[in-house]
């Protein structure tokens, strides 16, 4: 397995290189620049800024310099927030994004697996239909609609929870963002678990357990091992969805996470800030996909890694 992990890590390097290359040139070819403002800057000032940030260099030279800095772990300075480097901004916002992301993922897995299992055991009954209706709503209703609704109900009308803010990660400030971020993933996990559980419950070994009169809890425990394989396979895309989805949620609830910097960087054409967040998301996706592959083999011993 160690050889397999090392090979996957080696294959992730060219993938990351392609992502960085495409993102770098797409951002540069987009209309406008980081110093395009309503009140045009003096030509001398603009020339000095371009020289300071290396934007007066040929594009291939800018690309080579950025790759060199990236290899040293240097994302470069922010063009707009000039008192900070991109690394400092990312490190300040990363704990917030990781906190709400992990809490949302854990909540989605816990509730989604339970709901999906209930729907599978109660197939074609009211409980099954209720779970499917909930799952459909969770997938179709976007987070930028659910978030403001929760703010109106629980923040303004009932005044149970704060409308937003971080407050050092207080639980009251986390409840609504985590719920909004987890809802679509709960729906997807519930549907995946239901479909896989129905198929697993029809397997011969589960029928044998039922014929022996074993309790439902024991049967469920055996069935979940096989039913969780599609859910584990979805963890990689789910982690990516939570990271990208947090961009919207962090702005709705005024959370100082990485998503806020991505939006600010995109609006202000802050090349290095956008590139830093893109690289961060790409690394997380690649790492989570590797973790998923390893977990898949742990759950299913029939899976073998080729050396």
Secondary structure as the mmCIF struct_conf table of DSSP 4:
data_model
#
loop_
_struct_conf.conf_type_id
_struct_conf.id
_struct_conf.beg_label_comp_id
_struct_conf.beg_label_asym_id
_struct_conf.beg_label_seq_id
_struct_conf.end_label_comp_id
_struct_conf.end_label_asym_id
_struct_conf.end_label_seq_id
HELX_RH_AL_P HELX_RH_AL_P1 UNK A 2 UNK A 29
BEND BEND1 UNK A 30 UNK A 32
TURN_TY1_P TURN_TY1_P1 UNK A 34 UNK A 35
BEND BEND2 UNK A 38 UNK A 39
HELX_LH_PP_P HELX_LH_PP_P1 UNK A 40 UNK A 42
HELX_RH_AL_P HELX_RH_AL_P2 UNK A 43 UNK A 52
TURN_TY1_P TURN_TY1_P2 UNK A 53 UNK A 56
BEND BEND3 UNK A 57 UNK A 57
HELX_RH_AL_P HELX_RH_AL_P3 UNK A 59 UNK A 71
TURN_TY1_P TURN_TY1_P3 UNK A 72 UNK A 73
STRN STRN1 UNK A 77 UNK A 77
BEND BEND4 UNK A 79 UNK A 81
TURN_TY1_P TURN_TY1_P4 UNK A 82 UNK A 83
BEND BEND5 UNK A 84 UNK A 84
STRN STRN2 UNK A 85 UNK A 85
HELX_RH_AL_P HELX_RH_AL_P4 UNK A 86 UNK A 121
TURN_TY1_P TURN_TY1_P5 UNK A 122 UNK A 124
BEND BEND6 UNK A 125 UNK A 125
HELX_RH_AL_P HELX_RH_AL_P5 UNK A 126 UNK A 140
BEND BEND7 UNK A 141 UNK A 141
HELX_RH_AL_P HELX_RH_AL_P6 UNK A 143 UNK A 150
HELX_RH_PI_P HELX_RH_PI_P1 UNK A 151 UNK A 157
BEND BEND8 UNK A 158 UNK A 158
BEND BEND9 UNK A 161 UNK A 161
BEND BEND10 UNK A 163 UNK A 164
HELX_RH_3T_P HELX_RH_3T_P1 UNK A 167 UNK A 169
HELX_RH_AL_P HELX_RH_AL_P7 UNK A 171 UNK A 201
TURN_TY1_P TURN_TY1_P6 UNK A 202 UNK A 202
BEND BEND11 UNK A 203 UNK A 203
HELX_RH_AL_P HELX_RH_AL_P8 UNK A 204 UNK A 211
TURN_TY1_P TURN_TY1_P7 UNK A 212 UNK A 213
HELX_RH_AL_P HELX_RH_AL_P9 UNK A 216 UNK A 252
TURN_TY1_P TURN_TY1_P8 UNK A 253 UNK A 254
BEND BEND12 UNK A 257 UNK A 257
HELX_RH_AL_P HELX_RH_AL_P10 UNK A 258 UNK A 268
TURN_TY1_P TURN_TY1_P9 UNK A 269 UNK A 269
HELX_RH_AL_P HELX_RH_AL_P11 UNK A 271 UNK A 299
TURN_TY1_P TURN_TY1_P10 UNK A 301 UNK A 302
#
